[in-house]
Amino acid sequence: METLDIFMAEDNSADVRLTEIALQRAEAPVRLSSVENGLEAMQFLRREGAYADAPRPHLMLLDLRMPKKDGHEVLAEMKADDHLRSIPVVVFTSSSAAADVASAYALHANCYVIKPMGLDAYVDLMRTIAGFWLRTAVLPVSDGGKTDDDLTLSSFLA
């Protein structure tokens, strides 16, 4: 079985660790990569500098409140880039502000999810995200990061 790559741009290390635990409990064949700020997020996605060998993610979890470059800026850059725009982005943030929600969707986020309080709720939410995006949705799959082709994730999960 192939490994699915999820990339998380999140400045809170506790949220990254919770995500790792939740994805393990969801028993999804996942490799989670993460960075702590928006500048590093774009370097990772573009495979620049220290991230030259970074995997092209099948899915991105994006926090809005990050240092150096916020999630809205990252999302705008991704969706303006021909090589990155097809990567599905789940905005995963603590903000419930209507302006943040509207802005994220205007920038072509695939969905907007508010981080829950409490470990059990967090784990349940990550199971839901993994279940939908990794088992239900049909996502583009990269052929080594050069171009997207028409394979589906069902080939990874079979």
Secondary structure in CASP SS format (residue, H / E / C, confidence):
PFRMAT SS
TARGET T0000
AUTHOR 0000-0000-0000
METHOD secondary structure of the structure
MODEL  1
M C 1.00
E C 1.00
T C 1.00
L E 1.00
D E 1.00
I E 1.00
F E 1.00
M E 1.00
A E 1.00
E C 1.00
D C 1.00
N C 1.00
S H 1.00
A H 1.00
D H 1.00
V H 1.00
R H 1.00
L H 1.00
T H 1.00
E H 1.00
I H 1.00
A H 1.00
L H 1.00
Q H 1.00
R H 1.00
A C 1.00
E C 1.00
A C 1.00
P C 1.00
V E 1.00
R E 1.00
L E 1.00
S E 1.00
S E 1.00
V E 1.00
E C 1.00
N C 1.00
G H 1.00
L H 1.00
E H 1.00
A H 1.00
M H 1.00
Q H 1.00
F H 1.00
L H 1.00
R H 1.00
R C 1.00
E C 1.00
G H 1.00
A H 1.00
Y H 1.00
A C 1.00
D C 1.00
A C 1.00
P C 1.00
R C 1.00
P C 1.00
H C 1.00
L E 1.00
M E 1.00
L E 1.00
L E 1.00
D C 1.00
L C 1.00
R C 1.00
M C 1.00
P C 1.00
K C 1.00
K C 1.00
D C 1.00
G H 1.00
H H 1.00
E H 1.00
V H 1.00
L H 1.00
A H 1.00
E H 1.00
M H 1.00
K H 1.00
A H 1.00
D C 1.00
D C 1.00
H C 1.00
L C 1.00
R C 1.00
S C 1.00
I C 1.00
P C 1.00
V E 1.00
V E 1.00
V E 1.00
F E 1.00
T E 1.00
S C 1.00
S C 1.00
S C 1.00
A C 1.00
A H 1.00
A H 1.00
D H 1.00
V H 1.00
A H 1.00
S H 1.00
A H 1.00
Y H 1.00
A H 1.00
L C 1.00
H C 1.00
A C 1.00
N C 1.00
C E 1.00
Y E 1.00
V E 1.00
I E 1.00
K C 1.00
P C 1.00
M C 1.00
G C 1.00
L H 1.00
D H 1.00
A H 1.00
Y H 1.00
V H 1.00
D H 1.00
L H 1.00
M H 1.00
R H 1.00
T H 1.00
I H 1.00
A H 1.00
G H 1.00
F H 1.00
W H 1.00
L H 1.00
R H 1.00
T H 1.00
A C 1.00
V C 1.00
L C 1.00
P C 1.00
V E 1.00
S E 1.00
D C 1.00
G C 1.00
G C 1.00
K C 1.00
T C 1.00
D E 1.00
D E 1.00
D C 1.00
L C 1.00
T C 1.00
L C 1.00
S H 1.00
S H 1.00
F H 1.00
L H 1.00
A C 1.00
END
